[in-house]
Amino acid sequence: MCTPDQASLSARDPAEATITLSINGVACAGFANETILSCARRYDVYIPTLCELEDIDHTPGACRVCLVEILQAGKDTPQIVTACNTPVRDGMEVQTRSKKARDMQRLQVELLMADHLQDCATCIRHGSCELQDLAQFVGLQQNRFFDRERTEARPVDHSSPSMVRDMRRCVRCQRCVAICRYHQKIDALAIEGSGLERMVALRDADGYPNSVCVSCGQCVLVCPTGALGERDETDRALDYICDPNVVTVVQFAPAVRVAFGEEFGLPAGTNVEGQIIAACRKLGVDVVLDTNFAADVVIMEEGAELLARLKQGRRPTFTSCCPAWINFAEIHYPDVLPLLSSTKSPQQVLSTIAKSYLPAQLGVPAERIRVISIMPCIAKKDEAVRPQMVHDGQPETDLVLTTREFARLLRREGIDLKDLPSSQFDRPFLSAYSGAGAIFGTTGGVMEAAVRTIYALVNGRELERIELTQLRGFEGLREATVDLGAPVGEVKVAMVHGLGDTRKLVESVLSGEANYDFIEVMACPGGCVDGGGSLRSKKAYLPLALKRRETIYNVDRAAKVRQSHNNPQVQALYRELLQAPNSEIAHRLLHTHYASRKRELQHTVKEIWDDLTMSTILY
C-alpha cells in the first residue's frame, strides 16, 4: 500500500546520481534506471502528464502526453519519446519545450479528446480536471477530430447507488484499474475492447449490483477527469431543505471537519466544524447534528458486544463501521460475517435516533423528518439504501452527500465557507461528542476509542495513559496487546486499512494463522480522512492524510471529555431511551445483520494473467 510519505521513503543519496545528461541545456545528474520524467522533476522542470501517478507507481505510458525530444550520445537524429518510461542515459540531451515536442504534445491531447465529451461547464470535474489543465498547457484552441456521435454512444453506467461510470469522459489512463487491482486488490475493473472501442469496464458484470465492486471509491480519487464520480444528489438535498413540510436534519462525519476546508482554499487539515454548521444554517437546514455523537454511542454498543463475546470465547470480533468493508466481507469473504460486530455504523445510528428519539424532543412527527448525511465516503450512499437500514418502513438515512457534493451545493447557493463565522450545534440534541468519537475519522481511531471505554467498563476506572500511540501509525497492518485488567486480561488487537492488506488479514484469520481478539478495518487507506468521497487531489493519491490525521488527534486532545462513556448526552440517551448498552431496545434500534453476496471467480489465473499482460502490450 502506498503512503503519503512515499516520496521521502524513496529518497536516494545524491552521490548515486552518476548519469550525466542535460535537460533544456542545463547539466543534470540522473540515477541508474531513473526515468526522464523523474529526473526532470528533481530539477524542477515541468513535463505534462495525465495517465502517470507517481505515488501509486503507475506509469503505463498510455496517454503519450509526456513527450520530449531527446538526442542520444553518438546519434545524429533526435527522437520523440515518452518521459514517464524512458530511462536517462549518459550524454543524453533532453528538450521538453522544443517546437516538435510541443506540437506533438498538442496533437496527442487533441487525439485524447477526440472521443471525450466536450461539456466541461457541466462536468463534475469542471475547474479541477487534469485533462482541462492539460488542454490549457498545450494551448489547444480547437479539436479537429472530435466525433460527437461516437462519443455520445459510449456507455454511462448508473447502476450503482454510489457512483457513476461515464465512458464518454474516460481517457483510458488506467489509474482506476491500477488502484483497484494492485492496491485495493478487488480487481473489479478491467480494460476491454481494442482501438477506438477500448474502455474501462466492470469485470465479468453488466452493472455494479452483480460486480465485485465494494464502492470504496478509491478509483474515483485517482480518476483525472469526470469519468468516475459520485452519484450527485444535491438537487434532492435542496428539495428537502426547501420543503416547508419537511424537517431537515443534517449530520456530518468526524473526518469532514478536517477534510472540507481544502475545498475552499483553506490549509489542509483546517478544522472547519463551526463553519460547516453555519453553512448548513445558511442553507436553511432545520437541525444540525454531529455523527461524532453517534460514534460515541457505537463505542458503547460495540464495547459491550465485544466483552460479551470474549466471555463466551468467541473471537475475533471485527468492527463494522465501514460500509465498503461490509460490502467486501459480504461479496468476497462471507465466511467472516459471523465475526462482525452487529452494531450499525455511526451514520446509521444517528439517523435511527433522529427518527426515534429526536421527534419527541423537537415536538414533530417522525414522518416529517428527513436525514441528510455529509460523509467523506461514497460507500455511505450504498449503505443508506441497504434493505437492513429501514426503520418503521422508512429509510433511516434519506440522503448522503459526499464532501465534494456538499462543496458543490454551497457554491450553487453562493456560500463561501471561508467567509462564514463559526457557529455551534443545536444543543442539547445529539451533538456533544468526546475526543474518542472524533478520532473515529482516522485509521486506528475506532480501536483506540473502544479500548478507552472497555477498560473503564472492566475496571471501574479510567485508563491512565489515554493516548494509545501503539495503535497509531500508517502501516497497512498494526498489532498491539492491551491489558484490560482482570478478569479480561490481555487482548490482542489489530488495525488494518486499505483492502489489499485487509484481504491478507482476513485470509489469515479464516485459515487460523492469525490470533486476535478485536480487529478494526477501514477500507480506505488512512481511514475516513481519505475516504472516496473526499477532496480529489491532482497528480497525487493521498497527499493530505497526515495533516488531516493530526488535526483529528488535536480535536481529541482539546476535548473536555475524551471517553465515549463520559459523554453526558450519551448518558442521557441511555437513561431516556436505550436503558443500557446491548439492551433489547438498543439491539432493535442500533444493531443489524449481514448476508452473503458472494461472487465466484469467473476466470482462471492464466486468463487473468493474460489480461494483465495484454493491458500493457496494447498500450
C-alpha positions in Angstrom: 0.0 0.0 0.0 1.3 3.4 -0.9 1.7 6.0 1.9 1.7 9.8 1.9 5.4 9.9 2.7 6.3 7.5 -0.1 8.5 10.2 -1.8 10.7 10.6 1.3 11.0 6.8 1.6 12.3 6.6 -1.9 14.8 9.4 -1.5 18.3 8.4 -2.6 21.8 9.6 -1.9 22.7 12.3 -4.5 26.2 10.7 -4.8 24.4 7.8 -6.5 23.3 10.1 -9.4 26.2 9.2 -11.7 24.5 9.5 -15.1 25.2 12.8 -16.8 22.7 14.4 -19.2 21.2 17.8 -20.0 17.6 18.9 -19.8 16.8 22.1 -21.8 20.6 22.8 -21.9 21.1 22.5 -18.1 23.5 19.9 -16.8 21.8 17.2 -14.7 22.8 14.0 -12.9 20.5 11.0 -13.0 20.2 7.8 -11.1 20.5 4.3 -12.7 17.2 3.2 -14.1 15.6 6.7 -13.4 13.2 8.0 -16.0 13.5 11.3 -17.8 10.3 12.4 -16.0 11.6 11.6 -12.5 14.9 13.4 -13.2 13.2 16.4 -14.7 11.0 16.7 -11.6 14.0 16.7 -9.3 15.4 19.6 -11.3 12.0 21.4 -11.2 11.4 21.1 -14.9 7.7 20.6 -15.7 6.7 17.9 -18.2 2.9 17.4 -18.7 1.4 14.1 -17.7 -2.0 12.6 -17.5 -2.0 8.8 -17.0 1.1 8.8 -14.8 0.5 8.8 -11.0 3.8 8.6 -9.1 2.5 7.7 -5.6 0.8 4.6 -6.8 3.8 3.7 -9.1 1.6 4.0 -12.2 3.5 4.8 -15.4 1.8 2.9 -18.2 2.7 5.4 -21.0 -0.9 5.2 -22.2 -1.7 8.9 -22.6 1.5 9.8 -24.5 1.4 13.5 -23.4 4.7 13.5 -21.6 6.5 13.6 -25.0 10.0 15.1 -25.1 12.7 15.3 -27.7 16.0 13.6 -27.0 19.3 13.2 -28.7 21.2 10.2 -27.6 25.0 10.3 -27.3 26.6 9.2 -30.6 23.3 9.7 -32.6 22.6 12.3 -35.2 18.8 12.2 -35.3 16.6 13.4 -32.4 13.7 11.2 -31.2 10.4 11.8 -29.6 9.9 9.6 -26.6 7.6 9.4 -23.5 9.4 10.8 -20.5 7.5 8.6 -18.0 9.0 5.3 -19.0 12.2 6.2 -20.9 15.4 5.9 -18.7 18.1 8.5 -18.7 21.4 7.7 -20.4 24.9 9.2 -20.3 25.3 12.1 -22.7 21.5 12.3 -23.4 20.2 15.8 -24.4 16.6 16.3 -23.5 14.4 19.1 -24.8 11.0 19.4 -23.1 9.8 22.5 -24.9 11.2 22.2 -28.4 8.8 23.1 -31.2 8.5 19.5 -32.3 7.8 18.3 -28.7 5.2 21.0 -28.1 3.4 20.2 -31.4 3.4 16.5 -30.6 2.0 17.2 -27.1 -0.8 19.3 -28.6 -1.6 16.7 -31.2 -1.7 14.0 -28.5 -4.1 16.0 -26.3 -6.3 16.7 -29.4 -6.5 13.0 -30.1 -7.2 12.1 -26.5 -10.2 14.5 -26.7 -11.5 13.1 -30.0 -14.0 10.9 -28.1 -14.1 12.9 -24.9 -17.4 14.7 -24.3 -16.9 18.4 -24.8 -19.2 19.6 -22.0 -16.7 20.9 -19.4 -19.0 23.5 -18.0 -21.5 20.8 -16.8 -18.9 18.2 -15.8 -18.5 17.4 -12.1 -14.7 18.0 -12.5 -15.1 21.4 -14.0 -12.3 23.6 -12.7 -10.4 20.6 -11.2 -9.9 18.4 -14.2 -6.4 17.3 -15.2 -7.4 17.0 -18.8 -8.7 20.5 -18.8 -5.4 21.7 -17.3 -3.5 19.8 -20.0 -5.5 21.3 -22.8 -4.7 24.8 -21.5 -1.0 23.9 -21.1 -0.6 22.7 -24.7 -2.6 25.7 -26.0 -5.4 23.6 -27.5 -7.9 26.0 -29.0 -10.0 23.7 -31.2 -10.4 20.0 -31.7 -10.3 18.9 -35.4 -11.0 15.2 -34.5 -14.0 15.4 -32.1 -16.6 12.8 -33.1 -19.7 13.6 -31.1 -21.8 10.7 -32.4 -19.1 8.2 -31.4 -18.5 9.9 -28.1 -22.1 10.0 -27.0 -22.6 6.3 -28.0 -20.1 5.3 -25.3 -21.7 3.7 -22.2 -22.8 5.5 -19.0 -23.4 3.2 -16.0 -25.9 4.5 -13.5 -26.5 1.0 -11.9 -24.7 1.9 -8.6 -26.4 3.8 -5.8 -23.0 5.3 -5.0 -21.2 6.2 -8.2 -21.5 6.8 -12.0 -19.1 5.4 -14.6 -19.2 7.7 -17.6 -17.1 6.3 -20.5 -17.8 9.5 -22.6 -15.2 11.2 -20.4 -12.7 8.3 -20.0 -9.1 8.9 -21.3 -8.0 5.3 -20.8 -5.3 6.3 -18.3 -5.9 3.0 -16.4 -5.4 4.7 -13.0 -8.7 3.3 -11.8 -7.8 -0.2 -12.9 -4.4 0.0 -11.2 -5.7 1.3 -7.8 -8.5 -1.3 -7.7 -6.3 -4.2 -8.9 -2.9 -3.6 -7.3 -3.7 -1.6 -4.1 -7.2 -2.5 -3.1 -6.9 -6.0 -4.5 -10.5 -6.0 -5.6 -10.0 -6.2 -9.4 -13.5 -5.0 -10.2 -12.3 -3.0 -13.2 -10.7 -4.2 -16.5 -9.6 -2.7 -19.8 -11.7 -4.2 -22.5 -12.0 -3.8 -26.3 -9.4 -2.6 -28.8 -8.6 0.6 -30.7 -11.4 3.2 -30.5 -13.6 0.8 -28.6 -11.1 0.3 -25.8 -12.5 1.3 -22.5 -12.7 0.6 -18.7 -15.4 -1.9 -17.9 -16.7 -3.8 -14.9 -15.0 -7.2 -14.8 -17.5 -10.0 -15.6 -20.5 -7.9 -14.8 -23.1 -5.8 -16.7 -23.7 -3.5 -13.7 -22.5 -2.7 -10.2 -25.1 -4.9 -8.4 -23.6 -8.1 -9.8 -20.0 -7.0 -9.8 -17.3 -7.4 -7.2 -17.0 -3.7 -6.6 -17.3 -2.7 -2.9 -17.9 1.1 -3.5 -14.7 2.1 -1.7 -14.4 5.0 -4.2 -10.6 4.9 -4.5 -11.0 4.7 -8.3 -12.8 8.0 -8.1 -10.0 9.6 -6.2 -7.4 8.8 -8.9 -9.5 9.5 -12.0 -8.1 12.6 -13.7 -11.4 13.5 -15.4 -15.2 13.2 -14.7 -15.3 9.6 -16.0 -15.8 8.3 -12.4 -17.7 10.2 -9.8 -20.2 10.0 -7.1 -23.9 9.9 -7.9 -24.9 13.5 -7.5 -27.8 14.2 -5.2 -27.5 17.9 -4.5 -30.9 18.6 -6.1 -32.6 16.1 -3.8 -31.0 17.7 -0.9 -32.3 21.1 -1.9 -35.8 19.6 -2.4 -35.8 18.5 1.2 -34.2 21.7 2.6 -36.7 24.0 0.7 -39.8 21.9 1.5 -41.7 23.7 4.3 -43.4 20.4 5.3 -40.0 18.6 5.9 -37.8 19.0 9.0 -34.3 18.6 7.6 -31.7 17.0 9.9 -28.1 17.2 8.7 -25.3 15.2 10.3 -21.6 15.3 9.3 -18.9 12.8 9.9 -15.7 13.1 12.1 -13.4 13.4 9.1 -15.5 16.0 7.2 -14.5 18.9 9.5 -10.8 18.3 8.8 -11.0 17.5 5.1 -13.5 20.1 3.9 -11.8 23.5 4.2 -9.4 22.5 1.4 -12.4 22.7 -1.0 -12.5 26.4 -0.3 -8.8 27.1 -0.3 -8.1 26.7 3.4 -4.9 24.9 4.5 -5.0 21.1 4.6 -6.3 19.8 7.9 -8.0 23.0 9.0 -10.9 22.3 11.4 -14.0 23.9 10.0 -16.6 22.4 12.2 -18.1 25.7 13.2 -18.2 26.9 9.6 -20.0 23.7 8.4 -22.7 24.3 11.0 -23.0 27.9 9.9 -23.2 26.8 6.2 -26.0 24.4 7.0 -28.0 27.1 8.7 -27.4 29.5 5.9 -28.8 26.8 3.5 -31.9 26.6 5.6 -31.3 23.3 7.4 -33.5 22.9 10.5 -31.3 20.8 12.8 -27.6 20.2 12.6 -26.2 17.1 14.4 -22.8 15.5 14.7 -22.0 12.0 13.7 -19.3 12.1 16.3 -22.1 11.8 18.9 -23.2 8.6 17.3 -19.6 7.3 17.2 -19.6 7.5 21.0 -22.9 5.5 21.0 -21.3 2.9 18.7 -18.4 2.5 21.2 -20.9 1.8 24.0 -22.7 -0.8 21.9 -19.6 -2.4 20.3 -17.6 -2.4 23.5 -20.4 -4.2 25.4 -20.7 -6.6 22.5 -17.0 -7.4 22.5 -16.9 -8.0 26.2 -19.8 -10.4 25.9 -18.1 -12.3 23.0 -14.8 -12.5 24.9 -16.6 -14.1 27.9 -18.2 -16.6 25.5 -14.8 -17.4 24.0 -15.9 -16.0 20.6 -13.0 -14.4 18.8 -12.0 -12.3 16.9 -14.6 -9.6 16.6 -14.4 -7.3 13.6 -15.6 -3.7 13.7 -18.5 -2.8 11.4 -18.4 1.0 10.9 -17.0 1.0 7.4 -19.6 0.2 4.7 -17.1 -0.6 2.0 -15.6 -3.2 4.4 -19.0 -4.7 5.0 -19.5 -4.9 1.2 -16.1 -6.5 0.9 -16.9 -9.1 3.5 -20.3 -10.0 2.0 -19.1 -10.2 -1.5 -15.6 -11.7 -1.1 -15.5 -13.4 2.3 -18.9 -14.2 3.6 -17.4 -16.8 5.9 -16.2 -13.9 8.1 -19.7 -12.4 8.6 -20.4 -14.1 11.9 -17.3 -12.4 13.3 -18.5 -8.9 12.5 -20.0 -6.7 15.2 -23.7 -6.3 14.7 -23.6 -2.6 15.7 -24.6 -0.2 12.9 -22.2 2.5 11.7 -22.3 5.9 13.3 -24.2 7.3 10.3 -27.0 4.8 10.7 -27.0 5.0 14.5 -27.6 8.8 14.4 -30.2 8.5 11.6 -32.1 5.9 13.6 -32.0 8.0 16.8 -33.0 11.1 14.8 -36.2 9.3 13.7 -37.0 7.5 17.0 -35.7 9.8 19.8 -35.5 13.3 18.3 -39.1 13.7 17.2 -40.3 13.8 20.8 -37.6 16.3 21.6 -38.5 18.6 18.7 -42.3 18.1 19.0 -42.6 17.0 15.4 -43.9 13.7 13.9 -41.1 11.3 12.8 -42.6 11.1 9.2 -41.7 14.7 8.6 -38.0 14.2 9.4 -35.5 13.7 6.6 -31.9 12.9 7.5 -29.1 14.1 5.2 -25.6 12.8 5.9 -22.4 14.6 4.8 -19.8 12.0 4.5 -16.2 11.6 3.2 -17.3 8.3 1.7 -19.0 7.0 -1.4 -20.0 3.7 0.1 -22.2 5.5 2.6 -24.6 6.1 -0.2 -24.7 2.4 -0.7 -25.2 1.8 3.0 -28.1 4.1 3.2 -30.1 2.1 0.7 -29.3 -1.3 2.2 -32.6 -3.2 2.9 -31.5 -3.7 6.5 -31.3 0.1 7.1 -35.0 0.7 7.3 -36.9 1.8 10.5 -40.7 1.6 10.8 -40.9 1.3 7.0 -38.8 4.4 6.3 -35.1 4.6 5.3 -33.0 5.6 8.3 -30.8 7.8 6.3 -32.7 9.6 3.5 -29.8 11.1 1.6 -26.0 11.0 1.6 -23.9 13.8 0.2 -20.1 13.3 -0.2 -17.8 16.0 0.9 -17.4 17.0 -2.8 -21.2 17.2 -3.3 -21.6 19.4 -0.2 -19.0 21.8 -1.6 -20.9 21.9 -4.9 -24.1 22.6 -3.0 -22.6 25.5 -1.1 -21.2 27.0 -4.3 -24.6 26.7 -6.0 -26.1 28.7 -3.2 -23.3 31.3 -3.3 -21.8 30.3 0.1 -18.1 30.6 0.6 -17.1 28.5 3.6 -14.0 30.6 4.5 -16.2 33.8 4.8 -18.5 32.3 7.4 -18.3 32.8 11.1 -18.1 29.8 13.3 -21.4 28.5 14.8 -22.5 26.0 17.4 -24.5 22.8 17.3 -28.2 22.6 18.3 -27.7 21.6 21.9 -28.7 19.5 23.7 -29.7 17.4 20.7 -27.3 14.6 19.7 -24.3 16.8 19.1 -21.9 16.6 22.1 -19.0 14.3 21.5 -15.9 13.0 23.2 -12.4 13.0 21.9 -12.9 9.3 21.3 -15.7 10.0 18.9 -13.6 12.4 17.0 -10.8 10.0 16.3 -13.2 7.6 14.5 -12.2 9.6 11.4 -8.7 8.1 11.1 -7.4 4.5 11.0 -6.9 3.1 14.4 -9.3 5.6 16.0 -12.2 3.2 16.5 -9.9 0.7 18.2 -8.4 3.4 20.5 -11.8 4.8 21.4 -13.1 1.3 22.1 -10.1 0.4 24.4 -10.7 3.6 26.4 -14.3 2.6 27.2 -13.8 -1.2 27.5 -11.1 -0.6 30.1 -13.4 1.6 32.1 -16.2 -0.9 31.9 -14.0 -3.7 33.1 -12.1 -1.9 35.8 -14.5 0.8 37.0 -11.8 3.5 36.5 -10.3 5.3 33.5 -7.3 4.2 31.5 -4.3 6.0 32.9 -2.5 6.6 29.5 -5.3 7.7 27.3 -3.4 8.2 24.1 -2.5 4.7 22.9 0.3 5.6 20.5 0.9 1.9 19.8 -2.4 1.9 18.0 -1.4 4.8 15.7 0.7 4.8 12.6 0.3 4.5 8.8 1.4 0.9 8.3 -1.2 -1.2 6.4 -1.4 -3.6 9.4 -0.7 -2.8 13.0 -0.9 -5.1 16.0 -0.9 -4.4 19.8 -1.5 -6.2 23.0 -3.6 -4.3 25.5 -4.1 -5.2 29.2 -7.7 -4.6 30.0 -7.3 -5.8 33.6 -9.0 -8.7 35.4 -11.0 -10.7 34.6 -10.5 -10.0 30.8 -6.7 -9.6 30.9 -4.6 -9.1 27.8 -6.3 -8.8 24.5 -4.6 -8.8 21.1 -5.9 -6.2 18.7 -5.1 -5.4 15.1 -5.9 -2.5 12.8 -5.8 -2.7 9.1 -6.6 -0.1 6.4 -6.7 -0.5 2.7 -8.4 -3.6 1.2 -5.2 -5.1 -0.1 -3.9 -5.6 3.4 -7.4 -6.4 4.6 -7.6 -9.3 2.2 -4.4 -10.8 3.6 -5.6 -10.4 7.2 -9.0 -11.9 6.6 -7.4 -14.9 4.9 -5.0 -15.4 7.8 -8.0 -15.2 10.2 -10.0 -17.7 8.3 -7.1 -20.1 8.0 -6.4 -20.0 11.7 -3.0 -18.4 11.3 -3.9 -15.0 12.8 -4.7 -14.8 16.6 -6.6 -11.7 17.5 -9.4 -10.7 19.8 -10.5 -7.4 18.2 -9.8 -6.1 14.6 -10.6 -2.7 13.2 -11.0 -2.5 9.4 -11.0 0.6 7.3 -11.4 0.1 3.5 -9.7 3.4 2.6 -6.0 3.9 3.2 -5.7 6.3 6.1 -9.3 5.7 7.1 -12.2 8.2 6.6 -9.9 11.2 6.4 -9.1 9.9 2.9 -12.4 8.4 2.0 -13.6 8.0 -1.6 -15.9 11.0 -1.2 -13.3 13.5 0.0 -11.4 16.1 -2.0 -9.6 14.8 -5.1 -6.0 15.9 -5.5 -4.5 16.5 -8.9 -1.4 14.4 -9.6 -1.5 12.6 -6.3 -3.4 9.9 -4.5 -3.1 10.6 -0.7 -1.2 13.8 -0.3 -3.0 15.2 2.7 -3.6 12.3 5.0 -1.1 13.1 7.7 -2.2 16.7 8.1 -5.9 15.7 8.4 -5.0 13.0 10.9 -3.0 15.3 13.1 -5.9 17.8 13.3 -8.2 14.9 14.4 -5.8 14.0 17.1 -5.7 17.6 18.2 -9.5 17.7 18.4 -9.3 14.7 20.8 -6.6 16.4 22.9 -8.6 19.6 23.2 -11.9 17.8 24.2 -13.1 18.2 27.8 -14.4 14.7 27.6 -12.2 12.1 26.0 -14.1 8.8 26.6 -17.3 7.9 25.0 -19.0 6.6 28.2 -18.4 10.1 29.8 -20.3 12.0 27.1 -23.3 13.5 29.0 -25.6 13.4 26.0 -24.8 9.7 25.5 -25.6 9.0 29.2 -28.9 10.9 28.8 -29.8 8.9 25.7 -29.4 5.6 27.6 -31.3 6.9 30.6 -34.2 8.2 28.5 -34.4 5.7 25.7 -31.8 2.9 25.3 -31.6 1.8 29.0 -28.3 0.1 28.7 -25.7 -1.0 26.0 -27.0 -4.1 24.2 -30.4 -3.9 25.8 -33.4 -5.2 23.9 -34.4 -1.7 22.6 -30.7 -0.8 21.8 -30.4 -4.0 19.9 -33.6 -3.4 18.0 -32.6 0.2 17.0 -28.9 0.1 16.7 -27.9 -3.3 15.5 -28.2 -5.1 12.2 -27.3 -8.2 10.3 -25.3 -9.1 7.1 -25.9 -11.6 4.3 -23.6 -13.4 1.8 -23.5 -11.9 -1.7 -20.5 -14.0 -2.7 -19.3 -13.7 -6.3 -17.4 -16.7 -7.7 -14.2 -16.3 -9.8 -15.1 -16.3 -13.5 -11.6 -16.8 -14.9 -8.6 -19.0 -14.4 -5.4 -17.5 -13.0 -3.9 -17.9 -16.5 -6.7 -15.9 -18.2 -6.4 -13.1 -15.6 -2.6 -13.0 -16.1 -3.1 -12.9 -19.9 -5.4 -9.9 -19.4 -2.9 -8.1 -17.2 -0.1 -8.5 -19.7 -2.3 -7.6 -22.7 -3.4 -4.4 -21.0 0.3 -3.3 -21.1 1.1 -4.7 -24.5 -1.8 -3.0 -26.2 -0.6 0.4 -25.0 
